[in-house]
Amino acid sequence: MADSLTQEEWSRYARHVSLPEVGREGQERLKAGSVLVVGAGGLGSPAALYLAAAGIGRLGVADFDRVEQSNLQRQILHGTSAVGTSKLDSAAARLRDLNPNVAVETHPTRLDSGNAMEILRSYDVIVDGSDNFPTRYLINDAAVLLGKPNVYGSIFRFEGQASLFWPPHGPCYRCLYPEPPPPGMVPSCEEGGVLGVVPGIVGSIQAVEAIKLILGRGRSLAGRLLLIDSLGMEFRELRLRRNPECRVCGENPSVRELIDYEGFCGMRSGMEMEIAPGELSERMRKGAGALLLDVRETWEWDVSRLEGAEHVPMGRLQEELERLPREREIIVYCRSGSRSARAAALLRNAGFRDVKNLSGGLARWSLEIDPSMRVA
């Protein structure tokens, strides 16, 4: 059989080939394999770097965001010179420089029910590096419908989780979390913070799982949830079982196609729910009477804010509802638009009728309206 590894690849992957569990055949499997990494952020950065270094033949990366300075503390795909540029462009350049033998494919879009099946279909393994519930449920359902292994990871503060969701080899994400939590119940990493190295640990574990799947070696995390506590430096494991009543992978599944995941997760989308920075700027110039509600943390508020805004941190919003004016339009904003989307949903669910979310938050505002604004 002709050797599919070039001389340069033999040299590059020498420490792999010398492993009996990998060898030439295993390295050729990696070269023939394909992985899609969803998100070029905290989890996607280490996962994509190690997958490229390992010699995965075709590596897809899906993202639609831009590099911000606050990303650099954990998103190691990107450097200072990339701030303000596309995360995909930054990631692709770094990965191709790391290993020019890897075919890096970029998907510059937000995954949704209209494109997820098409994008995921051509990859052997999916690595979920997303940071929000709609995308996690979307990836899970699409992976189950396509029969693809979904390597899961999540992070918060000093803790992380990792697993492999791949029915029938184990449960799916919905077996563990059938329904998303109500909007506002789970703080985001923006609100609670994250130790920069924690996504490095979890993302590296995700890369290991993807590599083992392609090699066909080792024991996967299917049916197990790995819990990581970096402060206590403890690794614990929970056994997971498939739920026979799961809506996606159960005995009588009711989900047979992708749904509106923003609505399912209580984060309704639609142009009527959001306002672009340009439109808000024009309305502020004319003195429109909407209440600007800043739901960021106090330390973020101290760095920068929109003129005339009122400050109610997301964690206190529920208890402050009674003093907010129900007769006025409320425009909610945060750093990137995700917390404020949850805050807007909470307000609507509480009976506030005229609520909008600033699309892209202050990060987009600083790019499009006021470049001098510092965004923490």
Beta strands, then each sheet from edge to edge (+ up, - down):
strand 1: 34-38
strand 2: 58-62
strand 3: 103-107
strand 4: 125-128
strand 5: 150-156
strand 6: 159-165
strand 7: 224-229
strand 8: 234-239
strand 9: 274-275
strand 10: 291-294
strand 11: 310-311
strand 12: 330-333
strand 13: 355-358
sheet 1: 3+ 2+ 1+ 4+ 5+ 6- 7+ 8-
sheet 2: 9+ 13+ 12+ 10+ 11+
end
